[in-house]
Amino acid sequence: MKELLNKLIQHKTLTTDEAKQVLLDMATGEYSEPQLSAILTTYLMRSITLEELTGFREAMLQLATKVDLSQFNPMDVCGTGGDGKNTFNISTLTSFVLAGNNIPVAKHGNYGVSSVSGSSSVLENLGIHFRKTEAELQNQLAEANICFIHAPLFHPAMKRIAPVRKSLGVKTFFNMLGPLTNPAEPKVQMVGLFNLELLRMYQYFFQKSDTQYCIIHALDGYDECTLTDKCKIVTNTKEQIIDASYFNQPKVSQTDIIGGNTVEESAYIFWQILKGKGTNAQNSVVLANSALAIKTYHPSLTIEEAYNQAEESLLGGNAKKKFEILRNL
């Protein structure tokens, strides 16, 4: 352990195999809580490498409870979090808009660690019960066109690390891993990242896979397309910088998309938007992200067509219907 910490403190990097073994040891009780904190803290002081990210991901998936949802070809919409912006739950709302538009979704999520309210926090507050068997998730997809994969149920080995992450209260490399460690391993993904360096890493990673993808980073620091400023978009076929005009929408201010200060407030905002009672700014941000996700799943659509489909799902009530079916299940 001392050798590992000295290596990390000196800003030396790990190979893929070394990183994989470190995370396996972290998850299986080889290190004490202070040692776990020390490892996580060293990565707050320097950037993670592609080799390290790959090794950590391999370990996470090796330890995860896998689920086969391939018959549905679901999509995941997941941000890293950790942008420190405290927005409302944009990617989770986007997931229900997709479900209401007949796009199957296997949404991977967790409680908030570096934010007030993660996707699990909001959904639990609104009455969603998390399911943990493959059959239950398949039933959710069959009935509601969406299933929710609550990370702690499918990454049981992370139980020892979760309290350390929570006590640190800041983003760690586990934020970076979230979108890459969905135990269903969906072949279509839209991911939001909190910095450009990580975007490049994800791009390289996805280019070596058979994933249909869209990677998003807002240039003002958000891990979603927030319409507050320009946004970098990378897909299988192109890279571009877009802004609100790409969706024929006005720019929004950062205060327009702020989340609540408690889980209850966040859940209230979520439910208002899902009911079609969001503000114009809130709706346009959800619809912009939903349009990008719809176009990721159906690349032949224009962004205008995708936006219109998203609008019909959200404001026409289909997204809310899918939520209610999932809650009843």
Salt bridges, closest charged atoms under 4 A:
GLU18 OE1 - LYS7 NZ 3.26
GLU52 OE2 - ARG46 NH2 2.67
GLU185 OE2 - LYS66 NZ 3.52
ASP210 OD1 - LYS187 NZ 3.29
GLU239 OE2 - ARG200 NH1 3.18
GLU239 OE1 - LYS232 NZ 2.94
GLU324 OE2 - LYS320 NZ 2.90
